[in-house]
């Protein structure tokens, strides 16, 4: 046997690598998302193609494939995608792009509006306004009419919020937050009808009635889907699937979740990271996790006063989906002015991208939209008062007359809290109460004799009253007998 030289071995290895590299380059891979992709569109042969935006010419083109980093990609075949995922038709989208381009303009780009939202610095500012197309306003009105014909929301202003949300799903690149739309109620209140009406016009809307962690991660990363979860005991099923981190982090850009998929590979090669940011709808009969609730717009569905004869069919929503896709293609190169937040705290974060969309398509609906957001804000404050944290703050306030040397004993607060919590079988311990108060920024101390108490911090407590919407004044009288305390 002739022994190969080192050079011959290297040449052979190099040839193998070149052959493998050539195979990889020529291999057709599937891809459904990449920069400047408007969407996948269906051609006359019912096959998917890429509708691509060119930022240089600000035009769109259709292609059956694309080359990225020397590799050729094609849209995935429809049989490899969820069967209930509906794609816009190519010819219709191109027609609507042309139609919008030639529609009338309502305002010129030189016009300006006063931004009276809650900015980071709190100051009012003036910003330039993009042009407003009558075509966009007509589409906005068409979506509201579409919703009205299929489901009834408890308040008229919510139709504006749901309509802006539909546009929002088509411009996610511009957003850092996306509110979860959360329908809650008893059976036969219209939750599923409204959810289906919304998801059928949303970009890559995908309704799910069952849940597995692996499939949800693929829907988020491979399909870039708008997810609609329609199921009983929703949060319980999310926990059972092990997908809590997916949905807790889905409303905010920039947070990935990880899964150890190949433990045998060792450090770094065993883990995959998934980007899960995207629009979401829930419809369920039970409340969701309290942290997730702060990132949602909750809507309590009630008995409808109307009888709906129209079925909620995806085919009926297709023309609106195609118009929204055309709107996305037409606006991808536009510079949108920033807008301020119109609510405080997390609600201000999650509604800001919706407000920005509204001011660029139909600013005439600004007051109606703001009014609805402020109503949601009021409800949140009322709910916070009734929460565990809110009731603990109330118990603390009702113990103001028990202040000794600047502190209130934890047991006194616990007693007052348990008096008002008659539905519970068990009393809450003072240590649990104090830990909760400490998590809210109040200082706890060990008092003389070993008991624990909380330091009365007027500024911090007033801040908590504002945060939780507590509007009561209780006279404070401090006991005269001093009690020594020691810092824990």
ABEGO torsion letter per residue (X at the ends): XBBBBAAAAAAAAAAAAAAAAAAAAABBBBBABBBGBABBBBBAAGBBBBBBBBAAAGBBBBBABBBBGGBBBBBBBAAABBAABBBBBAAAAAAAAAAAAABBBABBAABBBBBABBBAAGBBBBBBBBBBBAAAAAAAAAAAAAAAAABBBABAAAAAAAAAAAAAAAAAAABABBBBBBBBEBBGAGAAAAAAAAAAABBGBBBBABBBAAAAAAAAAAAGBBBBBBBBGAAAAAAAAGAAAAAAAAABBGBBBBBBABAAAEBGAABBBBBABEBBBBBBABBBBAAAAAABBBBBBBBBABBBABBBBAAAAAAAAAAAAAAAAAAAABBBBBBBBABBEAAAAAAAAAAAAAAAABAAAAAAAAAAAAAAAAAAAAAAAABAAAAAAAAAAAAAAABBGGBBBAAAAAAAAAAABAABABBBBAAAAAAAAAAAGBBBBBBBGGBBBBBBBAAAAAAAAAAAGBBBBBBBBBBABBBBBBBX
